[in-house]
Amino acid sequence: MADYPESLIKALFTKVKEYPRFSIGEIEKFCWMAVHEHKHGVLPSEYDIREIDEDLYLQLLQKFK
């Protein structure tokens, strides 16, 4: 598993909580959106299937648990 700077994880953590309609019940979705935006520069569209960095996603998700 890749190790990312804590500053990146904290920045994405903050970004997730600031998304409109943020819900802790859908945390997986919002973490995926943040990692997608970080990697591709845009939020995902409805049927976006571009890959994300799974290690980064898992580390961000862990920050919420």
Residue pairs with C-beta under 8 A, 6 or more apart in sequence:
1 55
1 58
1 59
2 53
2 55
2 56
4 55
4 56
4 59
8 38
8 56
9 59
9 60
9 63
10 63
12 31
12 34
12 35
12 38
12 56
12 60
13 60
13 63
13 64
15 34
15 37
16 22
16 27
16 30
16 31
16 33
16 34
16 60
16 64
19 30
19 33
19 34
22 30
23 30
24 64
27 61
27 64
28 61
31 57
31 60
31 61
31 64
32 44
32 52
32 57
33 43
33 44
34 60
35 52
35 53
35 56
35 57
35 60
36 43
36 44
36 48
36 50
36 52
37 43
37 44
38 53
38 56
39 50
39 52
39 53
39 56
40 50
44 50
